[in-house]
Amino acid sequence: MQSRRILCLATAGLLLGAACGGTSTPQTQSCVESCTQVIAAGCDNGPATVADCEQGCRETEAACPSELEAVMVCASETETFTCDSDGWVYPDGCATEQDALYACLNDVPDSCIATCPGVMAAGCPSGPPSLAACEEGCAETRAACPAEFDAVIACGGDDPSFSCGDTNGMVYTVGCETEQDALYACLAG
């Protein structure tokens, strides 16, 4: 996976891009301890101040403690924070941990985290523009049409393949065209 954003809860209930959370061990930097590095990355959607970052750390640690700890263990190994193309700050080399944190903070189903890399790899013209957009859209789709969504996920199994299955360039789960059509019909609704 390429650049991934980590989102931390901001004081006003908005989301800040920052690497957050977890407790500190001798070799693991805590979220609060990383705030100087996070601010130094200078990302457009990152926290504006160290105080904003520290607040986001506390709130995110309360919401997703184990996921934050995993990110911080990984971040301690790389110690490098970068901006992705959307202006969110993230620690280099921690995509798996970031995905789990993102899912926790945004109520993204595990099935969306698992399938979106394949959806993106299909490169469909009418597919999502980014991995984060895929995950967000997937979660919204599941909420809007849960039975149809679950049918597509069940049909795709543990290792689904994706293609651009129609003339409009829509993403289809290979072998699940009937279920996918039912999902699209539900969404059009």
N, C-alpha and C positions, 0 to 999 in steps of 0.2 A: 504494500500500500504506500501511496505517496503521502505527501503532507497531510496530516490530520490535525484537526484542532482539538484542543481540550477546552471545555467550557466550564467556568466556575460561576457559581451563583453570585451575583452582585447584590449589594445592599438593597437596591430598589427592586429586586426581583428580576432584574434583567440578567443577561448572561455576559460574563467577561471572558475574554480569551486569556487564560493563564494556566500555568502548570501548578497544580494545587495539591495540598493535603498530605495527610499521613503523619505518623509520628516519626521521630528521628532516632536512628540508631547510630553508632559511631561512624559507620560508613555510608549511611543514607542521610542525605540532606532533607530537611523538612520543607514543606511548602513555604512557610514564612521565610525560612533561610534562603530560598531560591528567588524570592521576590526581586532582589536587586538585579539578578541575571534576567529575569522575565522582563522587567522594565527596560533594561539595557538593550533588549532585542528590538525595541522601538516599533512594535507592530501596531498598525492602525486600529485593530479591534482588541488589543490587549488592554490591561488595566492602565489608567492614566498615572497613578501614583503608587508608591510602595504601600501606603495605607489602604488603597483600594484592593491591591493584590492580597494583602494580609487579611482583610475582611472576607474576600472571596475564598481564601484558604480556609478560614474558620467555618464558613457556611457550607462549603463543599465537603469538608471533612465530616461535618455533622450529617450530611445527606448520603455520602458514598464513601465511608472510611476505608474499606478494603480496596476498592478500586483506586482511590487516591494514593494509598500506600504503594500499590504496585507501580503506579506511574512514577512516584518519587524514587523508588528503588531503581527503576530503569533510568530516570533522569540523572541520578547520582553517578551512574556509569558513564553517561555521555557528557554531562555538564555543559551541554550546548543547547541553547534555545534559539529557534528560528521562526520567521514569519512564513505562513503558507500563502498561497495566491489570493486568499480571501482576507488576509491581514490578521489572522489568528496566530497566537504564539503557541509553540509546542516544543517539547524536548525531542531532539533528533533521535531516531532509532527506536521509538517507543510506540509504534503504531498499534500493536495489539493491546497494550495497556490503555492507550488513549481511547480505542474503540470501546473497551469495557466501561471506562469512565463516562464517555459520551452517552452510551446506552443507559447507564444508571441515572445520569442527570436529566436525561430527556425522555425517559420511559420508552426508549426504542427497543422493540422486541429483539431477542437474540436471533430470531430467524432473519431479521433485517440486517443485522450486523454480519451474519454468515453469508447471506446471498448478495449483498450489494457489490462486493468486489467482482463477482462474476457478471453481474448486470453491467457494471462499468466496462469490463473487459469486452463485452459484446459490441460496444461502441455504436449503439443504435442512434440514428438521427433524432428520434423523438424520445430518447432516453434521458435520464437525469444528467445535468451538466457536471456534477461533482459527486464524490462519495458521500459527503455530508448531505447534499440535496437528496441523494438516493435514500439514505437512512431516514431522513425527515419525511419524505414522501411515502416511504414504505410504512412508517408508523402511522401516518395519516390514513393510508389506504386500509391498513388493518382495522383502524378505528371505524372507518366509514362502512366497510363491507367485510366484517369478520368471518362469516361462513365461507364466502368466496375466496378470501385471502387464505384461510386455512386449507381450503381444497387445493389451491395452487401449491402451497408449501408442502403439503402431504404428497401430492403428485410428483413434485420435483425430487423428493427424497433427501438423503444426506449430502449428495454431491450433484446438485442440479447444473445443467448447462443452459445457456441463454443464447437466443438469436434475435435478429430483427425480423420478426415473423410476419409482418404484413406490409402492404404497399406504403403505409404511412410511417414505417420505421419504428414501430412500437416494439418494446421488449417483450419477448415471449420465453417462457420456460419450455425447453425442448421436450416434446412428448406430452405436453400439458396444454395444448392449444384450446381444447374445449373448456377447460377450467379457467384458462387465462381470458378467453372471450367472455365467460360469465362474469369474471371479475371486472373487466372493462365495461361491460353492460351495466353492472351495478354502480360503478363510479359515474357513468354517464347519466344515470338515472332516474 
